[in-house]
Amino acid sequence: MSDINPHNAPRHARNNDFLAWPFFHDTHRRLGADLDDWCTRELKVDHHADTDATCVSLVRQLGRAGWLKYCVPAGYGGALEKLDSRALCVLRETLARHDGLADFAFAMQGLGSGAITLAGSDALRRHYLPRVASGEAIAAFALSEPNAGSDVAAMACTATRDGDDYVLNGEKTWISNGGIADFYCVFVRTGEAPGARGISAFVVDAHTPGLTVAERIDVSAPHPLARLKFENCRVPASQRLGEAGQGFKVAMMTLDIFRASVAAAALGFARRALDEGLARAKSREMFGHTLADFQLTQAALGDMATSVDAAALLTYRAAWQRDVLGQRTTREAAMAKMFSTESAQQVIDRALQMFGGAGVVSGAVVERLYREIRSLRIYEGATEVQKLIIARELLKDG
């Protein structure tokens, strides 16, 4: 049991070396170092406490410390003039390396409000975004349905125009922050055209009559997750994000920004697993040697370190291309998300194997990482969908 590190602080300080790469400005380097220091000093997450209460507390804490300001533009309480993909990735990687629930709390503030940043009216931005940045309001992104996950265009939840309002009916599921969110960015079928061209987006406050939390969903790495039900839920037309029928475009634009940050979170998990594996290999005595003396262990560490660097290069390439070159990065973000999440699963699995039985003890760092990484290979586009996106982009370019 003495080999299990129960603390949040990573064992090694070399994790910020990548910030010396030319993808970054000095502001990103300071951001990563400052957040790393803050996490070490301030971030104490009790994973045995009530998950809802813990996530609410984390959002408030991240807001007070100013980290959530990077989720919204400067004109609405943010830190930077516009959303910066590299900053989001640095922040998510650092938080994930320290604690997955803290990364979740941060990420959902960005994803949950991203559609407002991209397509909301000035009035909607002024009403919601400053409260997101301060941690006063908790955001959520409601896209998936029971029969419309990867195939977003198959959604059945509807919004019917009625005078100055829309009336929403249907369900959304797998909604992160479901049950604790103060508002939801909801994507529904308004029927302007078949398929994806007939979808619109709305901001729906959690207390709106007709919106209920139909089911809370428990998953292997606990975080607030729910199925939402809309029954004659009346929403003013002024709450619509962008034009009618443009919801799918808004959703994809939002995911394009935040998909690279999912890769960064996976990268943070992988870096932490590599650190845990290195410490275990150097301290675990076996047959008169340490685990690190065996070539099998050395080969595993070599593979793990190479996977981590490869994932980092793909992730920050995608972020840099979006920020600096102003390019559409659908393909690059899909590559980063696919490779980083899949390779992180392998890195974490190898680290856990080095711990043997101690690695599957509930609460061990590597055990928690093993549970936390699994969902990243599914949400915001499963690995299989990322492969299709990459192929589609390649064929389109050809």
C-alpha positions in Angstrom: 0.0 0.0 0.0 2.9 2.4 0.6 3.5 2.4 -3.2 0.1 4.1 -3.8 0.4 7.9 -4.0 -2.9 9.3 -2.5 -2.0 12.9 -3.1 -3.1 15.2 -5.9 0.4 16.6 -6.6 2.2 14.7 -9.4 5.6 13.2 -8.5 7.7 14.9 -11.2 8.2 18.5 -12.3 9.2 17.8 -15.8 5.6 17.9 -17.1 5.8 21.5 -18.3 8.9 20.9 -20.6 6.6 20.8 -23.6 5.8 24.5 -23.1 9.2 25.3 -24.5 8.0 24.1 -27.9 7.4 26.8 -30.5 3.6 26.3 -30.5 3.4 28.6 -27.5 3.8 32.3 -26.5 5.2 33.3 -23.1 1.6 33.8 -21.9 0.9 30.1 -22.4 4.0 29.2 -20.6 3.2 31.3 -17.6 -0.4 30.1 -17.7 0.7 26.4 -17.5 3.3 27.1 -14.7 0.9 29.2 -12.7 -1.9 26.7 -12.9 0.4 23.9 -12.0 1.5 25.8 -8.9 -2.0 26.7 -8.0 -3.2 23.0 -8.3 -0.4 21.8 -6.1 -1.3 24.4 -3.4 -5.0 24.7 -3.6 -6.6 21.7 -5.4 -7.8 19.2 -2.8 -10.6 17.0 -4.3 -12.4 14.5 -2.0 -13.5 11.7 -4.4 -15.6 10.1 -1.6 -17.7 13.2 -1.1 -21.0 14.0 -2.9 -20.1 14.3 -6.6 -22.6 17.0 -7.3 -21.5 19.2 -4.4 -17.9 18.6 -5.3 -18.4 19.7 -8.9 -20.3 22.8 -7.8 -17.5 23.6 -5.3 -14.9 23.1 -8.0 -16.6 25.5 -10.4 -16.8 28.1 -7.7 -13.2 27.6 -6.8 -11.9 27.8 -10.4 -14.0 30.9 -10.9 -12.7 32.7 -7.9 -9.1 31.9 -8.9 -9.7 33.3 -12.4 -9.2 30.1 -14.4 -12.7 30.1 -15.9 -12.0 33.5 -17.5 -10.3 31.5 -20.3 -13.7 29.9 -21.2 -15.2 33.2 -22.5 -14.0 36.2 -24.5 -12.7 39.4 -22.8 -15.7 41.5 -23.8 -17.8 39.3 -21.5 -15.6 38.8 -18.5 -12.9 36.6 -20.1 -9.1 36.8 -19.9 -8.3 36.9 -23.6 -9.9 38.7 -26.6 -11.2 35.5 -28.0 -11.2 31.8 -27.2 -7.7 30.5 -27.4 -7.4 26.8 -28.2 -3.8 26.6 -26.9 -4.8 28.2 -23.6 -7.8 25.8 -23.2 -5.5 22.8 -23.9 -2.8 23.9 -21.5 -5.4 24.4 -18.8 -7.1 21.1 -19.4 -3.9 19.1 -19.6 -2.7 20.6 -16.3 -5.9 20.1 -14.5 -6.3 16.6 -15.8 -2.8 15.7 -14.6 -3.8 16.8 -11.1 -7.4 15.7 -11.0 -9.9 14.5 -13.5 -13.0 16.0 -11.8 -11.4 19.4 -11.7 -10.7 19.1 -15.4 -14.4 18.1 -15.9 -15.6 21.1 -14.0 -13.5 23.5 -16.1 -14.2 21.8 -19.4 -17.9 21.9 -19.1 -17.9 25.7 -18.4 -16.2 26.1 -21.8 -18.2 23.5 -23.8 -21.5 24.4 -22.1 -21.2 28.1 -23.0 -19.2 27.8 -26.2 -22.3 28.0 -28.4 -23.3 31.3 -26.7 -19.8 32.7 -27.4 -20.0 31.6 -31.1 -23.6 32.4 -32.0 -25.4 34.1 -29.1 -26.8 37.6 -29.4 -25.0 40.4 -27.5 -27.8 40.3 -24.9 -27.4 36.5 -24.3 -23.7 36.8 -24.1 -23.9 39.6 -21.5 -26.4 37.7 -19.5 -24.7 34.3 -19.4 -21.0 34.6 -20.1 -19.8 36.8 -17.2 -21.5 34.4 -14.8 -19.7 31.5 -16.5 -16.4 33.2 -16.1 -16.9 33.9 -12.4 -18.2 30.4 -11.6 -21.5 31.8 -10.5 -23.5 29.9 -13.2 -22.9 26.3 -14.3 -23.2 25.5 -18.0 -24.2 22.4 -19.9 -24.2 21.3 -23.5 -27.3 19.2 -24.5 -26.8 17.5 -27.8 -27.1 13.7 -27.5 -30.3 11.8 -27.4 -31.2 8.1 -26.7 -31.1 7.4 -30.5 -28.9 10.2 -31.6 -25.4 10.2 -30.3 -22.8 10.0 -33.0 -25.5 10.5 -35.6 -26.5 14.0 -34.5 -28.7 14.5 -37.5 -31.0 11.7 -36.3 -32.2 13.8 -33.3 -35.9 13.7 -32.5 -36.3 16.4 -29.8 -38.4 19.2 -31.4 -39.0 22.9 -31.0 -42.2 24.3 -32.6 -42.6 28.0 -33.1 -45.6 29.5 -31.3 -45.7 33.3 -31.7 -42.7 34.8 -29.9 -41.8 31.4 -28.3 -40.7 27.9 -29.2 -42.2 24.9 -27.5 -39.7 22.1 -26.8 -40.6 18.4 -26.6 -38.4 15.3 -26.3 -35.4 14.0 -24.4 -31.7 14.6 -24.2 -29.3 12.1 -22.5 -25.7 11.7 -21.4 -25.8 15.3 -20.5 -22.8 16.3 -18.4 -23.6 18.7 -15.5 -27.2 17.4 -15.9 -28.9 18.1 -12.6 -26.5 20.8 -11.4 -26.4 23.2 -14.4 -28.0 26.6 -14.2 -28.6 26.6 -18.0 -28.4 24.2 -21.0 -27.4 24.9 -24.6 -29.9 22.6 -26.2 -30.0 21.5 -29.8 -33.4 20.5 -31.2 -35.2 19.9 -34.5 -37.1 22.9 -35.8 -37.7 21.5 -39.3 -36.5 24.1 -41.7 -35.0 21.4 -43.8 -34.4 17.6 -43.6 -31.6 16.2 -41.5 -28.9 18.4 -40.1 -30.1 21.5 -41.8 -33.3 21.5 -39.7 -31.7 21.9 -36.3 -31.6 25.0 -34.1 -30.0 25.8 -30.8 -31.4 27.5 -27.7 -30.3 28.5 -24.2 -32.7 27.0 -21.7 -32.6 28.0 -18.1 -32.7 25.0 -15.7 -35.8 26.3 -13.9 -37.8 26.7 -17.1 -41.3 25.0 -16.6 -41.5 21.8 -18.7 -37.7 20.9 -18.3 -37.1 18.2 -15.8 -34.2 15.9 -14.9 -35.8 12.5 -15.7 -32.9 10.4 -14.6 -29.5 10.7 -13.0 -26.9 8.4 -14.6 -24.1 6.8 -12.6 -20.9 6.0 -14.5 -17.5 4.4 -13.7 -15.8 7.8 -13.1 -18.5 9.7 -11.2 -19.5 13.1 -12.5 -22.9 14.8 -12.8 -24.7 13.1 -15.7 -28.4 13.0 -16.5 -31.3 12.4 -18.9 -33.4 15.5 -19.5 -37.0 15.6 -20.5 -38.8 18.5 -22.2 -42.6 18.5 -22.0 -44.2 21.6 -23.6 -41.2 23.6 -22.4 -41.7 27.1 -23.6 -38.6 29.1 -24.5 -38.6 32.7 -25.9 -37.4 33.0 -29.5 -34.8 35.5 -28.2 -33.1 32.5 -26.5 -32.2 31.0 -29.9 -28.5 30.9 -30.8 -28.0 32.0 -34.3 -30.5 31.7 -37.1 -33.1 29.0 -37.3 -31.8 25.8 -38.9 -28.2 26.7 -38.1 -27.9 24.7 -34.9 -26.0 21.8 -36.4 -23.4 24.2 -37.7 -23.2 25.9 -34.2 -22.7 22.5 -32.6 -20.0 21.4 -34.9 -18.2 24.8 -34.5 -18.3 24.4 -30.8 -17.0 20.8 -30.9 -14.2 21.8 -33.3 -12.9 24.2 -30.7 -13.2 21.9 -27.7 -12.3 18.6 -29.3 -8.6 19.4 -29.2 -9.0 20.1 -25.5 -10.4 16.6 -25.0 -7.1 15.4 -26.4 -5.3 17.6 -24.0 -7.2 16.2 -21.0 -6.3 12.7 -22.2 -2.7 13.8 -22.4 -2.8 15.1 -18.9 -4.1 11.7 -17.7 -1.3 9.9 -19.7 1.4 12.2 -18.3 0.3 11.5 -14.7 0.2 7.7 -15.4 3.7 7.9 -16.9 4.9 9.7 -13.7 3.2 7.2 -11.5 4.7 4.3 -13.5 8.2 5.8 -13.4 8.0 6.2 -9.6 6.7 2.7 -9.2 9.4 1.2 -11.4 12.2 2.9 -9.6 10.9 2.1 -6.1 9.4 -1.4 -6.4 11.9 -4.1 -5.3 11.7 -7.4 -7.1 14.1 -10.4 -7.2 17.0 -8.3 -5.7 16.5 -5.5 -8.2 14.0 -2.8 -8.9 11.3 -3.1 -11.4 13.1 -0.5 -13.5 16.1 -2.8 -13.9 14.1 -5.2 -16.1 14.2 -4.6 -19.9 10.5 -5.4 -20.2 9.8 -2.4 -17.9 12.2 -0.2 -19.8 10.6 -1.1 -23.1 7.1 -0.3 -21.7 8.3 3.1 -20.4 9.9 3.9 -23.7 6.6 3.2 -25.5 4.6 5.2 -22.9 6.9 8.3 -23.2 6.8 8.2 -27.0 3.0 8.0 -27.0 2.8 10.9 -24.7 5.0 13.1 -26.8 3.3 12.1 -30.0 -0.1 12.9 -28.5 1.2 16.3 -27.3 2.5 17.1 -30.8 -0.8 16.3 -32.5 -2.8 18.1 -29.8 -0.9 21.4 -29.9 -0.5 21.3 -33.6 -4.3 21.4 -34.0 -4.6 24.2 -31.4 -1.8 26.2 -33.0 -3.2 25.9 -36.5 -6.6 27.2 -35.2 -5.1 30.1 -33.1 -2.2 31.2 -35.3 -3.1 30.2 -38.8 -6.8 30.7 -38.4 -7.4 27.4 -40.2 -10.4 25.1 -39.9 -9.0 22.2 -37.9 -11.7 19.5 -38.2 -9.2 16.9 -39.4 -6.3 17.9 -37.1 -8.5 18.0 -34.0 -10.0 14.6 -34.9 -6.5 13.2 -35.3 -5.5 14.6 -31.9 -8.6 13.5 -30.1 -8.4 9.9 -31.6 -4.7 9.4 -31.0 -4.5 11.0 -27.6 -7.4 9.2 -26.0 -6.5 5.8 -27.5 -2.8 6.1 -26.5 -3.7 7.4 -23.1 -5.7 4.3 -22.4 -2.7 2.2 -23.3 -0.3 4.3 -21.2 -2.5 4.1 -18.2 -3.1 0.4 -18.6 0.7 -0.2 -18.6 1.2 2.0 -15.6 -1.5 0.1 -13.7 0.1 -3.2 -14.7 3.4 -2.0 -13.0 1.5 -1.6 -9.7 0.1 -5.2 -9.9 -2.7 -5.7 -7.3 -2.1 -2.3 -5.8 -3.1 -0.7 -9.1 -6.7 -1.9 -8.8 -7.2 -0.8 -5.2 -10.1 1.7 -5.2 -8.8 5.2 -4.8 -5.3 4.5 -6.1 -4.2 7.1 -8.6 -3.7 4.7 -11.5 -7.1 3.0 -10.7 -8.8 6.4 -10.9 -7.0 7.2 -14.1 -8.1 3.9 -15.6 -11.7 4.8 -15.0 -11.4 8.4 -16.0 -9.8 7.8 -19.4 -12.4 5.4 -20.7 -15.2 7.9 -21.4 -12.9 10.3 -23.3 -12.7 7.7 -26.0 -16.5 8.1 -26.5 -17.7 11.6 -25.7 -17.4 14.5 -28.2 -17.2 11.9 -31.0 -16.1 8.3 -30.4 -12.9 7.0 -31.8 -14.7 5.3 -34.7 -16.4 8.6 -35.6 -13.0 10.5 -35.5 -11.7 8.0 -38.1 -14.6 8.7 -40.4 -14.1 12.5 -39.9 -10.4 12.2 -40.8 -11.2 10.1 -43.9 -14.0 12.4 -45.0 -11.7 15.4 -44.8 -8.9 13.6 -46.7 -11.3 12.6 -49.5 -12.8 16.1 -49.6 -9.3 17.6 -50.0 -8.4 15.0 -52.6 
